[in-house]
Amino acid sequence: MNANIVLGACLWSGAAFASALLLPSQETTNFYNAKMCRDAGVLSALKAAAEDILKTRVMIAGAGGPKWSGYQPDDVRLEAVSILSEERAAIFCSVTIEAKKIKERILYSIGPTGNFGSYGDTWMLKFGGNLGSGGGGHKLFPDIIVVAPQ
């Protein structure tokens, strides 16, 4: 069975794929939507990690202010859902990020901590490197970045 489910099938729900809530913005188990990609904790973690790595101000989805002023919610998109096990799934989202006069669209994944067979109850974020269409080629983040918010 193909583990990747495209966006058109993201709203499908079945008892075999029941999972614990992954994010505060996920209101129902087994239901994945763009609201999870736009989760304030996720976007804040992405922005903080990017600024720490690049050592400069970063704009995500048009937001440059301290309270996400200028934020464009339509720029944050749910791309796919991947079923990891009967109880866990990860989502793949994309957003435009701008720093150091470079503007590019990146793919990021949100999934449970841990490894296959022993997933945790908290989430982690991955972006950069070969994550995304075309197997990478990111100018801002050539290596994969893993963020586990605390």
C-alpha positions as CSV (number, residue, x, y, z in Angstrom):
1,M,0.0,0.0,0.0
2,N,1.3,3.4,-0.9
3,A,2.0,5.3,2.4
4,N,1.6,8.7,0.8
5,I,-1.9,10.0,0.4
6,V,-2.4,13.0,-1.8
7,L,-4.4,16.1,-0.8
8,G,-7.6,14.9,-2.4
9,A,-7.7,11.9,0.0
10,C,-6.6,13.9,3.1
11,L,-10.1,14.3,4.3
12,W,-10.9,10.6,4.2
13,S,-11.2,9.1,7.6
14,G,-11.2,5.5,8.7
15,A,-11.1,3.7,12.0
16,A,-7.9,1.8,11.1
17,F,-6.0,5.2,10.9
18,A,-7.2,6.6,14.2
19,S,-4.5,8.6,15.9
20,A,-4.0,10.8,19.0
21,L,-4.3,14.5,18.4
22,L,-0.9,15.8,17.1
23,L,-1.3,19.5,17.4
24,P,-3.5,21.9,19.4
25,S,-5.0,23.0,16.0
26,Q,-6.1,19.5,15.2
27,E,-9.6,19.3,16.7
28,T,-10.5,15.8,15.6
29,T,-8.5,12.6,15.3
30,N,-8.2,11.4,11.7
31,F,-8.9,14.8,10.2
32,Y,-6.1,16.7,8.6
33,N,-6.5,20.2,7.2
34,A,-4.5,23.3,6.3
35,K,-5.3,24.7,9.8
36,M,-2.7,22.3,11.1
37,C,-0.1,23.7,8.7
38,R,-1.0,27.2,10.0
39,D,-0.7,26.2,13.6
40,A,0.9,29.2,15.5
41,G,3.3,26.8,17.3
42,V,4.5,25.2,14.1
43,L,5.0,28.5,12.2
44,S,6.8,30.0,15.2
45,A,9.1,27.0,15.5
46,L,9.8,27.2,11.8
47,K,10.6,30.9,12.0
48,A,12.7,30.7,15.1
49,A,14.8,27.8,13.7
50,A,15.2,29.6,10.3
51,E,16.4,32.8,12.1
52,D,18.7,30.9,14.3
53,I,20.3,29.1,11.4
54,L,20.5,32.0,9.0
55,K,21.3,34.6,11.6
56,T,19.0,37.1,10.0
57,R,15.3,38.2,10.0
58,V,13.1,35.8,8.2
59,M,9.6,36.4,6.7
60,I,7.2,33.4,6.5
61,A,4.0,33.7,4.4
62,G,4.5,37.4,4.2
63,A,4.7,37.9,7.9
64,G,7.5,40.1,9.2
65,G,6.2,41.7,12.3
66,P,6.3,40.5,15.9
67,K,2.7,39.5,15.9
68,W,2.6,37.9,12.4
69,S,1.6,41.2,10.8
70,G,1.2,40.8,7.1
71,Y,0.7,37.0,7.4
72,Q,-1.0,35.5,4.3
73,P,-2.8,32.4,5.4
74,D,-3.4,31.3,1.8
75,D,0.4,31.0,1.3
76,V,0.5,28.1,3.8
77,R,-0.8,25.0,2.1
78,L,-1.4,21.4,3.1
79,E,0.3,19.2,0.5
80,A,-0.1,15.6,1.6
81,V,-0.6,13.3,4.5
82,S,1.6,10.2,5.2
83,I,0.2,7.4,7.3
84,L,3.1,6.2,9.4
85,S,1.3,3.4,11.3
86,E,-2.2,2.5,12.4
87,E,-2.0,5.2,15.1
88,R,0.2,7.9,13.7
89,A,0.4,10.2,10.6
90,A,2.5,13.1,9.4
91,I,1.5,16.0,7.3
92,F,3.4,17.8,4.6
93,C,2.9,21.6,4.2
94,S,4.4,24.3,2.1
95,V,5.1,28.0,2.7
96,T,7.0,30.8,1.1
97,I,10.0,31.9,3.1
98,E,12.2,34.9,2.5
99,A,15.6,35.8,4.0
100,K,18.9,37.3,2.7
101,K,17.2,38.6,-0.4
102,I,16.2,35.0,-1.4
103,K,12.6,34.0,-1.6
104,E,11.6,30.3,-2.0
105,R,8.8,27.9,-1.3
106,I,9.8,25.2,1.1
107,L,8.1,22.0,2.2
108,Y,7.9,21.1,5.8
109,S,6.6,18.0,7.6
110,I,4.9,17.8,11.0
111,G,4.9,14.4,12.6
112,P,5.3,12.6,15.9
113,T,8.6,12.3,17.6
114,G,10.3,8.9,17.9
115,N,10.9,6.2,15.3
116,F,8.9,3.6,13.5
117,G,7.1,1.5,16.0
118,S,7.8,3.8,19.0
119,Y,6.3,7.1,18.1
120,G,6.0,9.7,20.9
121,D,3.1,11.9,21.8
122,T,4.8,15.2,20.9
123,W,5.5,16.6,17.4
124,M,8.6,17.6,15.5
125,L,9.1,19.7,12.4
126,K,11.4,18.9,9.5
127,F,12.3,21.2,6.5
128,G,15.1,21.8,4.0
129,G,17.5,19.4,2.5
130,N,15.9,16.9,0.1
131,L,12.4,17.4,1.5
132,G,10.2,18.6,-1.2
133,S,9.6,18.5,-4.9
134,G,12.6,17.8,-7.1
135,G,14.6,16.3,-4.1
136,G,15.8,19.5,-2.7
137,G,17.9,22.2,-4.2
138,H,17.0,24.7,-1.4
139,K,19.2,27.8,-1.4
140,L,18.3,28.8,2.2
141,F,18.4,25.3,3.8
142,P,20.5,22.9,1.8
143,D,20.6,20.4,4.7
144,I,17.6,19.0,6.5
145,I,16.6,20.7,9.7
146,V,14.8,18.9,12.5
147,V,13.1,21.0,15.2
148,A,11.5,19.4,18.3
149,P,9.7,22.1,20.2
150,Q,9.6,21.8,23.9
